[in-house]
Amino acid sequence: MKKILLVIFFITVTSFPQNNNLTLPQCVDVSISDVILRDTISSRLILGAENIIPNQDQPPFTFQFFNRQKTQLLTCEFCPGDYLYSLSEFKVHMNITDESKLNIDSLGSKIIVLENILSFKSGKNIEIGIDVSEVIKILGKPINIENEEGSDIFHYELKNPLDNPNEKPEPFTIEFLNSFRSHLYYGIYKFRNGKLIEFAFGFPMP
């Protein structure tokens, strides 16, 4: 029994892929409010291990959190087969629905209020409400822009150049994707009247 516990402890502690010397491609963001993608330690410390244990019957496994004022909603995705507490995608959007109806999500799970977080801010200081020009300054030009019901949606994407030999990759792409054990990274940023109202990024499920 002790050997099993030691193995579990070793996996959960050493599974996160972060490299302090890793240089991120410009279009990449990897954290929300200090919770890092596929980092088993930061997710437990910030979100609470008891709040991100996969307990739904079928994928995708999602976990939702409010900021203190319940004005923003953070959705985290867990990819089946990944390390426990390893989150592969983040999505932040404004909460404009009746708060009393959103204490429980559509699957019947409780939405946790993170009292210490006023706003869900990314590692590159992107948060709801900033100007479109600021996002472009931080992430560069998107690969695609689409319009949907008066909103502009910016798309960013990184693919492993080994899988896409005809595309010219951003610098540090291979090292970044290998570090996070992924072949694809995406970022989606939605604007209305020049202000960011929703964003998501991470590593989609295969």
HUQUIFEN-V882355 format. One record per residue. SS is DSSP state (h for helix, s for strand, l for the rest). OMEGA is omega in whole degrees, -180 to 180 (999 if undefined). Layout:
ss->{SS SS}
omega->{OMEGA OMEGA}
This chain:
ss->{l h h h h h h h h h h h h h l l l l l l l l l l l l l l l l s s l l s s l l l h h h h h h h h h h h h l l l l l l l l l s s s s s s l l l l l s s s s s s s l l l l l l l l s s s s s s s s l l l l h h h l l s l l l l l s l s s l l l l l l l l s l l l l l l l l s h h h h h h h h l l l l s s s s s l l s s s s s s s s s l l l l l l l l l l l l l h h h h h h h l l l l s s s s s s s s s l l s s s s s s s s l l l l}
omega->{179 180 180 -180 179 179 179 179 -179 -179 -175 -179 -173 -173 -175 -170 -171 178 -176 -179 -178 176 -177 169 -173 -173 -172 169 -173 -178 173 179 177 171 -173 177 176 176 -173 -177 -178 180 179 -177 -174 -175 -178 -177 -177 -178 -177 174 -180 -178 174 -177 -175 176 0 179 -177 180 -174 -176 172 162 -173 -175 -176 178 179 -180 177 176 180 180 174 -179 179 -178 178 178 177 -179 179 -177 -172 -179 175 173 179 174 -179 177 -177 179 178 -176 -176 -179 -175 174 177 180 -174 180 178 179 -180 175 -175 175 178 -172 -177 -176 179 -179 178 -176 -179 179 177 175 174 180 179 175 -178 -176 177 180 180 178 178 178 -177 -171 -175 -179 179 178 -179 175 176 179 -178 177 177 178 175 -178 179 178 173 -177 172 176 177 -178 178 178 -177 -173 -178 -179 178 -176 170 175 175 -177 -176 -179 -180 -177 178 -180 -179 176 -178 176 -175 173 177 171 179 -176 -174 -176 171 -176 176 -179 180 -180 -178 175 -179 176 178 -176 -176 177 179 999}
